[in-house]
C-alpha cells in the first residue's frame, strides 16, 4: 500500500492481473488503496499482453512500468512494450526474475517506488 500511495501523486496506477477483478478490488479496499484507476483481471481480458498494451494506450504521461513477480510477467510486460520491474519478494524470487532480465529488479516495494519516481525526474 505504501508503495502505491507514494507513486500515485506522480503517476496513474492500474492493476493488471490474471485473477478476477472484483476480489482484487476487495483486497485493495481492505488495505485502503484507493488510488488505482483501473483493475483489469481475467474477466476483462485474458491476455496480460493485451491488458498492458491497453494501459500503455490509456496513459499519456510518459513511461509505462509493469511490475511483476513471475518470469511470465516480465516476458509479457516486455512483449507489450512496457519497462519491466521484477518484484523479487514475490512468487519467483530474485534469481529466477534476474534470469528473465527485467529492466529493474526490486528487492522491496519501496525500491519500486524509488525507481519509478527516479525515472520520472
C-alpha positions in Angstrom: 0.0 0.0 0.0 2.8 2.4 0.9 4.5 1.9 -2.5 1.3 2.6 -4.4 0.4 5.6 -2.4 3.9 7.0 -2.9 3.7 6.6 -6.7 0.1 7.8 -7.1 0.7 11.6 -7.0 3.2 11.3 -9.9 1.6 8.6 -12.0 -1.5 6.7 -12.7 -1.7 3.3 -11.0 -3.5 0.4 -12.7 -3.8 -3.2 -11.6 -3.3 -5.9 -14.3 -3.9 -9.4 -13.1 -4.7 -12.9 -14.1 -7.1 -13.0 -11.2 -10.8 -11.8 -11.3 -11.1 -8.0 -10.9 -13.6 -8.0 -8.0 -11.5 -9.9 -5.5 -8.5 -7.7 -6.3 -10.7 -4.6 -5.7 -11.7 -6.1 -2.4 -8.1 -6.6 -1.3 -7.1 -3.1 -2.4 -10.1 -1.7 -0.4 -9.2 -3.8 2.6 -5.7 -2.2 2.6 -7.0 1.3 2.0 -5.6 1.5 -1.5 -7.9 3.8 -3.3 -5.6 5.3 -5.9 -5.9 2.5 -8.5 -7.6 4.0 -11.6 -8.4 0.6 -13.2 -8.4 -3.1 -12.4 -8.1 -5.4 -15.4 -8.5 -9.0 -14.5 -9.2 -12.1 -16.5 -12.8 -11.1 -16.6 -11.9 -8.1 -18.6 -9.3 -9.7 -20.9 -7.4 -13.0 -20.6 -4.2 -11.8 -22.2 -1.9 -9.8 -20.0 -0.1 -8.5 -23.0 -3.3 -7.1 -24.4 -4.1 -5.5 -21.0 -0.7 -4.0 -20.7 -1.0 -2.6 -24.2 -4.3 -1.2 -23.3 -2.7 0.5 -20.2 0.0 1.9 -22.4 -2.6 3.3 -24.8 -4.5 4.9 -21.9 -1.5 6.6 -20.3 -0.3 9.8 -21.9 2.0 10.8 -19.1 5.2 9.2 -20.4 6.9 6.0 -19.4 4.9 2.8 -18.5 6.2 0.4 -16.0 4.9 -3.1 -15.4 5.7 -4.7 -12.1 5.5 -8.4 -11.8 6.7 -11.2 -9.6 7.0 -14.1 -12.2 9.2 -14.7 -15.2 5.9 -14.8 -17.3 5.1 -11.3 -16.0 8.5 -10.0 -17.2 8.1 -11.7 -20.6 4.5 -10.3 -21.0 5.5 -6.8 -19.9 8.4 -6.7 -22.4 6.2 -8.1 -25.2 3.6 -5.4 -24.6 6.3 -2.6 -24.7 6.4 -1.7 -21.0 9.5 -1.2 -18.9 9.6 -4.2 -16.6 10.3 -4.3 -12.9 10.8 -7.6 -11.2 9.3 -7.9 -7.7 12.0 -10.1 -6.1 10.0 -10.5 -2.8 7.2 -12.3 -4.8 6.5 -15.7 -6.3 9.6 -16.4 -8.4 12.2 -14.6 -6.2 15.4 -12.8 -7.0 17.3 -15.5 -9.0 14.5 -16.5 -11.3 13.5 -13.0 -12.0 17.1 -11.9 -12.6 17.3 -14.7 -15.3 14.3 -13.1 -17.0 16.3 -9.9 -17.4 13.8 -7.3 -16.2 14.7 -3.6 -16.8 15.0 -3.3 -13.0 14.9 -5.8 -10.1 13.4 -4.5 -6.9 14.1 -6.3 -3.6 11.4 -4.3 -1.8 8.2 -2.4 -2.7 9.8 0.9 -1.8 12.6 0.2 -4.3 9.9 0.0 -7.0 8.6 3.4 -5.9 12.1 4.9 -5.8 12.9 3.6 -9.2 9.7 4.7 -10.9 9.8 8.2 -9.3 13.5 8.5 -10.2 12.8 7.6 -13.8 10.2 10.3 -14.0 12.5 13.1 -12.8 
